[in-house]
Amino acid sequence: MNMTARPRHRRPPEDTDGVAGNERLTALTGTVLLIGFAIEGVTILRLGRLLTLHFFLGLLLIGPVLLKIGSTGYRFTRYYTGSPAYVEKGPPAPLLRVLGPFVVLTSLAVLGTGVVLAIAGPASGPWLFLHKATFVLWFGVMTIHVLTYVWRLPRILLSARTAEIGARAGSGWIRGLLVAGSLLGGLLIALLMIHLVHPWEARFR
């Protein structure tokens, strides 16, 4: 009789690596958005002179915003479909789970109303009001979101560099390409639509 004990089932290493990789992708994209939205906030203070930059940045950031929604949505889906590694990682804190949908909805609302304003021009009916109103809501939820997560960014990004020296170093390139691709997609949108700022520039003269 073979008395050899059966080896215990172990979670494949790639599951754990996938969780960490998703966290790093979210952190990297969040850092790009933090810098981009900080500059966008500066343009609001001098909107008359910096209107073109305001338009350009708003359109450029569409790509990274969609990437971040995708990375967080992926974690959400894997957790609630019972992926062992994601279940072990656990969900965000209760407040952040409640806040998450509002972050997504207000982000899409601010960008969406901005795109509508660019297309409709100054005679845009209620869209300018809606853009301002959704910005106020977005700023409120994002302030809580950023203050909760920003302190974690250095640790996650620095640990990523150490972890990616070795067999799975290629995963870092994939994340870099995803972020670069999101920026290139946003840049394409911005270049195709930036001419729509001209009617608005005339209004602010």
DOKE-182507 format. One line per field, with one value per residue (C-alpha): residue number from 1; residue in three letters; x, y, z. Coordinates in nm, 2 decimals. Example, Ala and Ser with C-alpha at 12.3 -4.5 7.8 and 13.67 -1.06 7.14 Angstrom:
2
num [1|2]
residu [ALA|SER]
px [1.23|1.37]
py [-0.45|-0.11]
pz [0.78|0.71]
//
This chain:
205
num [1|2|3|4|5|6|7|8|9|10|11|12|13|14|15|16|17|18|19|20|21|22|23|24|25|26|27|28|29|30|31|32|33|34|35|36|37|38|39|40|41|42|43|44|45|46|47|48|49|50|51|52|53|54|55|56|57|58|59|60|61|62|63|64|65|66|67|68|69|70|71|72|73|74|75|76|77|78|79|80|81|82|83|84|85|86|87|88|89|90|91|92|93|94|95|96|97|98|99|100|101|102|103|104|105|106|107|108|109|110|111|112|113|114|115|116|117|118|119|120|121|122|123|124|125|126|127|128|129|130|131|132|133|134|135|136|137|138|139|140|141|142|143|144|145|146|147|148|149|150|151|152|153|154|155|156|157|158|159|160|161|162|163|164|165|166|167|168|169|170|171|172|173|174|175|176|177|178|179|180|181|182|183|184|185|186|187|188|189|190|191|192|193|194|195|196|197|198|199|200|201|202|203|204|205]
residu [MET|ASN|MET|THR|ALA|ARG|PRO|ARG|HIS|ARG|ARG|PRO|PRO|GLU|ASP|THR|ASP|GLY|VAL|ALA|GLY|ASN|GLU|ARG|LEU|THR|ALA|LEU|THR|GLY|THR|VAL|LEU|LEU|ILE|GLY|PHE|ALA|ILE|GLU|GLY|VAL|THR|ILE|LEU|ARG|LEU|GLY|ARG|LEU|LEU|THR|LEU|HIS|PHE|PHE|LEU|GLY|LEU|LEU|LEU|ILE|GLY|PRO|VAL|LEU|LEU|LYS|ILE|GLY|SER|THR|GLY|TYR|ARG|PHE|THR|ARG|TYR|TYR|THR|GLY|SER|PRO|ALA|TYR|VAL|GLU|LYS|GLY|PRO|PRO|ALA|PRO|LEU|LEU|ARG|VAL|LEU|GLY|PRO|PHE|VAL|VAL|LEU|THR|SER|LEU|ALA|VAL|LEU|GLY|THR|GLY|VAL|VAL|LEU|ALA|ILE|ALA|GLY|PRO|ALA|SER|GLY|PRO|TRP|LEU|PHE|LEU|HIS|LYS|ALA|THR|PHE|VAL|LEU|TRP|PHE|GLY|VAL|MET|THR|ILE|HIS|VAL|LEU|THR|TYR|VAL|TRP|ARG|LEU|PRO|ARG|ILE|LEU|LEU|SER|ALA|ARG|THR|ALA|GLU|ILE|GLY|ALA|ARG|ALA|GLY|SER|GLY|TRP|ILE|ARG|GLY|LEU|LEU|VAL|ALA|GLY|SER|LEU|LEU|GLY|GLY|LEU|LEU|ILE|ALA|LEU|LEU|MET|ILE|HIS|LEU|VAL|HIS|PRO|TRP|GLU|ALA|ARG|PHE|ARG]
px [0.00|0.13|0.14|0.28|0.08|-0.08|0.06|-0.17|-0.33|-0.17|-0.28|-0.08|0.18|0.04|-0.29|-0.10|0.11|-0.20|-0.34|-0.02|0.00|-0.35|-0.28|0.04|-0.14|-0.42|-0.15|0.05|-0.26|-0.38|-0.05|-0.08|-0.43|-0.33|-0.07|-0.30|-0.60|-0.37|-0.26|-0.62|-0.71|-0.46|-0.61|-0.95|-0.79|-0.70|-0.95|-0.96|-0.59|-0.56|-0.88|-0.71|-0.49|-0.80|-0.97|-0.67|-0.59|-0.96|-0.96|-0.62|-0.72|-1.01|-0.78|-0.62|-0.96|-1.10|-0.80|-0.83|-1.20|-1.11|-0.84|-1.06|-1.36|-1.14|-1.05|-1.42|-1.53|-1.26|-1.34|-1.71|-1.68|-1.47|-1.12|-0.91|-0.63|-0.86|-1.08|-0.77|-0.66|-1.00|-1.23|-1.16|-1.27|-1.66|-1.65|-1.44|-1.67|-1.96|-1.77|-1.63|-1.94|-1.97|-1.60|-1.67|-2.00|-1.88|-1.56|-1.76|-2.01|-1.74|-1.56|-1.88|-2.03|-1.70|-1.70|-2.06|-1.96|-1.68|-1.91|-2.21|-2.02|-2.11|-2.48|-2.50|-2.81|-2.78|-2.46|-2.23|-2.43|-2.42|-2.04|-1.99|-2.23|-2.08|-1.73|-1.83|-1.96|-1.65|-1.42|-1.59|-1.57|-1.22|-1.09|-1.19|-1.06|-0.72|-0.66|-0.73|-0.51|-0.23|-0.02|-0.01|0.12|0.50|0.50|0.32|0.52|0.86|0.78|0.68|1.04|1.19|0.93|0.97|1.35|1.34|1.13|0.82|0.99|0.80|0.47|0.61|0.64|0.29|0.16|0.38|0.24|-0.12|-0.07|0.12|-0.16|-0.42|-0.23|-0.19|-0.56|-0.64|-0.39|-0.56|-0.90|-0.75|-0.58|-0.90|-1.12|-0.90|-1.02|-1.36|-1.22|-1.21|-1.57|-1.52|-1.20|-1.40|-1.66|-1.38|-1.22]
py [0.00|0.34|0.54|0.85|1.15|1.34|1.69|1.96|2.17|2.50|2.81|2.86|3.14|3.33|3.39|3.58|3.75|3.85|4.02|4.21|4.30|4.44|4.64|4.79|4.87|5.05|5.24|5.34|5.45|5.64|5.82|5.93|6.05|6.23|6.43|6.50|6.61|6.83|7.01|7.03|7.18|7.46|7.54|7.60|7.88|8.06|7.92|8.22|8.19|7.81|7.70|7.51|7.32|7.25|7.10|6.91|6.75|6.66|6.47|6.32|6.17|5.98|5.69|5.65|5.70|5.41|5.20|5.26|5.17|4.86|4.75|4.81|4.65|4.35|4.31|4.36|4.09|3.84|3.89|3.85|3.55|3.37|3.38|3.24|3.49|3.79|3.66|3.62|3.97|4.09|4.38|4.74|4.90|4.93|5.31|5.27|5.00|5.23|5.52|5.33|5.34|5.72|5.76|5.58|5.75|6.10|6.05|5.94|6.22|6.49|6.36|6.29|6.63|6.78|6.60|6.71|7.07|7.04|6.91|7.13|7.45|7.75|7.72|7.40|7.44|7.28|7.10|7.36|7.36|6.98|6.98|7.22|7.03|6.69|6.84|6.95|6.60|6.44|6.66|6.56|6.19|6.20|6.40|6.11|5.85|6.02|6.09|5.72|5.58|5.83|5.72|5.36|5.46|5.49|5.15|4.98|5.14|5.08|4.72|4.67|4.74|4.49|4.22|4.25|4.17|3.81|3.55|3.77|4.10|4.10|4.18|4.52|4.59|4.49|4.73|5.01|4.94|4.94|5.28|5.42|5.28|5.45|5.78|5.74|5.67|5.98|6.18|6.07|6.18|6.51|6.58|6.49|6.71|7.00|7.22|7.23|7.46|7.76|7.87|7.86|8.06|8.33|8.33|8.40|8.69]
pz [0.00|-0.10|0.22|0.05|0.16|-0.11|-0.15|-0.05|-0.32|-0.34|-0.52|-0.84|-0.79|-1.08|-0.89|-0.62|-0.87|-1.06|-0.75|-0.69|-1.05|-1.06|-0.75|-0.91|-1.23|-1.04|-0.84|-1.14|-1.33|-1.02|-1.00|-1.36|-1.29|-0.97|-1.15|-1.45|-1.24|-1.02|-1.33|-1.45|-1.12|-1.18|-1.51|-1.35|-1.15|-1.47|-1.71|-1.94|-2.02|-1.98|-2.14|-2.43|-2.18|-1.97|-2.27|-2.38|-2.04|-1.99|-2.31|-2.26|-1.92|-2.07|-2.15|-1.80|-1.63|-1.83|-1.76|-1.39|-1.40|-1.58|-1.33|-1.03|-1.20|-1.27|-0.91|-0.81|-1.06|-0.95|-0.58|-0.61|-0.85|-0.58|-0.71|-0.42|-0.44|-0.46|-0.18|0.04|-0.05|0.07|-0.03|0.04|0.36|0.39|0.33|0.02|-0.11|-0.08|-0.22|-0.52|-0.75|-0.68|-0.78|-1.11|-1.18|-1.11|-1.30|-1.61|-1.55|-1.54|-1.85|-2.03|-1.98|-2.08|-2.41|-2.47|-2.40|-2.64|-2.92|-2.84|-2.80|-2.59|-2.68|-2.49|-2.28|-1.93|-2.00|-1.86|-1.53|-1.53|-1.59|-1.29|-1.07|-1.14|-1.09|-0.73|-0.66|-0.81|-0.62|-0.29|-0.34|-0.50|-0.20|0.03|-0.22|-0.27|0.10|0.17|-0.09|-0.17|0.13|-0.01|-0.36|-0.27|-0.10|-0.39|-0.67|-0.49|-0.41|-0.77|-0.89|-0.65|-0.72|-1.10|-1.09|-1.18|-1.36|-1.39|-1.48|-1.81|-1.63|-1.54|-1.91|-1.97|-1.71|-1.85|-2.20|-2.07|-1.91|-2.21|-2.44|-2.23|-2.26|-2.63|-2.67|-2.47|-2.67|-2.99|-2.86|-2.75|-3.09|-3.28|-3.06|-2.95|-3.24|-3.07|-2.80|-3.04|-2.99|-2.62|-2.65|-2.83|-2.54|-2.28|-2.47]
//
